[in-house]
């Protein structure tokens, strides 16, 4: 799995690690923008969900309504979407997204020869305190040097995991898989038939750079709009009774388990398929040209 993740590194985006990058640019924010008839900068545009957004009660307006919160400064679209119940008059069908995610301190390494734990130059060191008074502060002022005794462990006591290595050859690969996107971060899953893994489907969910051409940015917005509409109208699958296909087929006369030779078993399968085709054609009452090669 680590090798597959390394080979797919050219297609995967580095922004998938930090979820704070998608603040106000995730699924919940797009749902809220659609419900409020707004457009996130760089996001898709939708048709108005409610046509009565500007129709207010004639007897109550923003000057005589006691429950009206008047804000003199202009409100940005991001404020209305981040706090829909505070900065909007009639928030309906809005979604509240995550305000903040834990900060990710993982730094992706480009050199595979580096150890698993090392000091990256991107992490700035903590500058020393320049306050002279704090530098002169001493701890354990209440104790004299004569009263201090060197602490020693009793005989036979050893540190925990003393003989265990700090890291192995696969530690760095395991750390990279821990912060990898799906499906590389999964140790096990449901057994499926071979299928295409959409590695590049996350590209259009990111902010489109302003340096890109207009047609590319429009394509980003169209893909985002299609994605939001599909997520909004999709429903969870209904619970169905689990069907055992092999048991059902084994109960019929056309599928049986055998220990015959492969050639003989292949001939049996051809004959059974021929019989099934004849039964199906007779049942449907179809006219056909029968070529019997068996």
HUPEZI-V382878 format. One line per field, one symbol per residue. psi: psi as a letter, one per 20 degrees, with the letter a starting at -180 (. if undefined). burial: I if it has 9 or more other C-alpha atoms within 8 Angstrom, else O. Layout:
psi: ???
burial: ???
This chain:
psi: hhgghhhjhhhqqiiigoiihkpkkaghhhgghhhjlrppoiarqrqphpikhiorphhpaihjphjpopohqqpqhhghhhmhihjqgmoplqporphqqqppjpppqhoiiqrhoropihopqoqqpjphhhhipqqlhiqrhhipqppqqrqipqqqlgjpqhqahjghhhghhhjqrqjijphrapprrprponhjiigiirppqiiqrhhghhhghghgghgghghhiqqqqqpqpppoghhghhirihoqqrkrqhghhhhgggghhgghgghgghhilqprooooj.
burial: OIOOIOOOOOOOOOOOIOIOOOIIIIOIIIIIIIIIIIIIOOIIIIOIOOOOOOOOOOOIIOOOOOOOOOOOOOOOIOIIIIOIOOIOOOIOOIOOOOOOOOOOOOOOOOOOOOOOOOOOOOOOOOOOOOOOOOOOOOOOOOOOOOOOOOOOOOOOOOOOOOOOOOOOOOIIOIOIIOIIOOOIIOOOOOOOOOOOOOOOOOOIIOOIOOOOOOOOIOOIIIIIIOOIOOOOOOOOOOOOOOOOOOOOIIOOOOOOOOOOOOOOIOOOOOIIOOOIOOOOIOOOOOOOOOOOOO
